[in-house]
Amino acid sequence: MINTSSGHKYSTLWILTTACLLIIIVCAVTVYFATQFSQLKNIESTTQKDRDYSLNPFALNDAISICREEATSRLGPKLKHTAVNDHSTRYDSEQGVYFVVLDGRVGSKSKFSTNQIYCHVNSRQYVVNYFKTHDANYRGFSMCFAGK
């Protein structure tokens, strides 16, 4: 009769070693991707002031971001949501200005109005030179020339 007990021990040991290595690899991959995701979130949360435009030129998405920051600073917690109006948002190369139009919800969660938010973003100074907002009936009209 052949003794299979030692062969069984080695196969069990091999399975346990493989399982432990597999668990270590899965944990390492999880940690790697979690840190990568965390770094991406930090990149997205930086303000435009932290941006180095010599490395990555100013573009439409930057202008939209700056307009959203301006709208948030002016309207505060009343501003619940913004969406870019792609039909009206554009770049005027002669003036070096991005005309950004946002559709925003202003008010509380239960009672809000849909407002149009207009920004003229200077593509050389990276600032809002003009800001205006109003609801669909042109009520709550607010205009400001930032003059920066």
Contacts in CASP RR format, 6 or more apart in sequence:
PFRMAT RR
TARGET T0000
AUTHOR 0000-0000-0000
METHOD contacts of the structure
MODEL  1
MINTSSGHKYSTLWILTTACLLIIIVCAVTVYFATQFSQLKNIESTTQKD
RDYSLNPFALNDAISICREEATSRLGPKLKHTAVNDHSTRYDSEQGVYFV
VLDGRVGSKSKFSTNQIYCHVNSRQYVVNYFKTHDANYRGFSMCFAGK
47 69 0 8 1.000
48 62 0 8 1.000
48 65 0 8 1.000
48 66 0 8 1.000
48 69 0 8 1.000
48 126 0 8 1.000
51 62 0 8 1.000
51 126 0 8 1.000
53 62 0 8 1.000
53 126 0 8 1.000
58 123 0 8 1.000
58 126 0 8 1.000
60 89 0 8 1.000
60 91 0 8 1.000
60 98 0 8 1.000
62 126 0 8 1.000
63 91 0 8 1.000
63 98 0 8 1.000
63 100 0 8 1.000
63 119 0 8 1.000
63 121 0 8 1.000
63 123 0 8 1.000
64 84 0 8 1.000
64 89 0 8 1.000
64 98 0 8 1.000
64 100 0 8 1.000
64 102 0 8 1.000
66 119 0 8 1.000
66 121 0 8 1.000
66 126 0 8 1.000
66 127 0 8 1.000
66 128 0 8 1.000
67 100 0 8 1.000
67 102 0 8 1.000
67 117 0 8 1.000
67 119 0 8 1.000
67 121 0 8 1.000
67 128 0 8 1.000
68 82 0 8 1.000
68 102 0 8 1.000
70 119 0 8 1.000
70 128 0 8 1.000
70 131 0 8 1.000
70 146 0 8 1.000
71 79 0 8 1.000
71 82 0 8 1.000
71 102 0 8 1.000
71 104 0 8 1.000
71 117 0 8 1.000
71 119 0 8 1.000
71 131 0 8 1.000
71 133 0 8 1.000
72 79 0 8 1.000
74 131 0 8 1.000
74 133 0 8 1.000
74 142 0 8 1.000
74 144 0 8 1.000
75 106 0 8 1.000
75 133 0 8 1.000
78 106 0 8 1.000
78 107 0 8 1.000
79 104 0 8 1.000
79 105 0 8 1.000
79 106 0 8 1.000
79 107 0 8 1.000
80 104 0 8 1.000
80 105 0 8 1.000
80 106 0 8 1.000
80 107 0 8 1.000
80 108 0 8 1.000
80 109 0 8 1.000
80 112 0 8 1.000
81 104 0 8 1.000
81 105 0 8 1.000
82 102 0 8 1.000
82 103 0 8 1.000
82 104 0 8 1.000
82 105 0 8 1.000
82 117 0 8 1.000
83 102 0 8 1.000
83 103 0 8 1.000
83 104 0 8 1.000
84 100 0 8 1.000
84 101 0 8 1.000
84 102 0 8 1.000
84 103 0 8 1.000
85 101 0 8 1.000
85 102 0 8 1.000
85 103 0 8 1.000
85 116 0 8 1.000
88 99 0 8 1.000
88 101 0 8 1.000
89 98 0 8 1.000
89 99 0 8 1.000
89 100 0 8 1.000
89 101 0 8 1.000
90 98 0 8 1.000
90 99 0 8 1.000
91 97 0 8 1.000
91 98 0 8 1.000
91 99 0 8 1.000
91 123 0 8 1.000
92 98 0 8 1.000
92 99 0 8 1.000
96 122 0 8 1.000
96 123 0 8 1.000
96 124 0 8 1.000
97 120 0 8 1.000
97 121 0 8 1.000
97 122 0 8 1.000
97 123 0 8 1.000
97 129 0 8 1.000
98 119 0 8 1.000
98 120 0 8 1.000
98 121 0 8 1.000
98 123 0 8 1.000
99 118 0 8 1.000
99 119 0 8 1.000
99 120 0 8 1.000
100 118 0 8 1.000
100 119 0 8 1.000
100 120 0 8 1.000
100 121 0 8 1.000
101 116 0 8 1.000
101 117 0 8 1.000
101 118 0 8 1.000
101 119 0 8 1.000
102 116 0 8 1.000
102 117 0 8 1.000
102 119 0 8 1.000
103 114 0 8 1.000
103 115 0 8 1.000
103 116 0 8 1.000
103 117 0 8 1.000
104 114 0 8 1.000
104 115 0 8 1.000
104 116 0 8 1.000
104 117 0 8 1.000
105 112 0 8 1.000
105 113 0 8 1.000
105 114 0 8 1.000
105 115 0 8 1.000
106 112 0 8 1.000
106 113 0 8 1.000
106 114 0 8 1.000
106 115 0 8 1.000
106 133 0 8 1.000
106 135 0 8 1.000
107 113 0 8 1.000
113 135 0 8 1.000
113 136 0 8 1.000
113 139 0 8 1.000
114 135 0 8 1.000
114 136 0 8 1.000
115 133 0 8 1.000
115 134 0 8 1.000
115 135 0 8 1.000
115 136 0 8 1.000
116 133 0 8 1.000
116 134 0 8 1.000
116 135 0 8 1.000
116 136 0 8 1.000
117 131 0 8 1.000
117 132 0 8 1.000
117 133 0 8 1.000
118 130 0 8 1.000
118 131 0 8 1.000
118 132 0 8 1.000
118 133 0 8 1.000
119 128 0 8 1.000
119 130 0 8 1.000
119 131 0 8 1.000
120 128 0 8 1.000
120 129 0 8 1.000
120 130 0 8 1.000
120 131 0 8 1.000
121 127 0 8 1.000
121 128 0 8 1.000
121 129 0 8 1.000
122 128 0 8 1.000
122 129 0 8 1.000
122 148 0 8 1.000
125 148 0 8 1.000
127 146 0 8 1.000
127 148 0 8 1.000
128 146 0 8 1.000
128 148 0 8 1.000
129 145 0 8 1.000
129 146 0 8 1.000
129 147 0 8 1.000
129 148 0 8 1.000
130 143 0 8 1.000
130 144 0 8 1.000
130 145 0 8 1.000
130 146 0 8 1.000
131 143 0 8 1.000
131 144 0 8 1.000
131 146 0 8 1.000
132 141 0 8 1.000
132 142 0 8 1.000
132 143 0 8 1.000
132 144 0 8 1.000
133 140 0 8 1.000
133 141 0 8 1.000
133 142 0 8 1.000
134 140 0 8 1.000
134 141 0 8 1.000
134 142 0 8 1.000
END
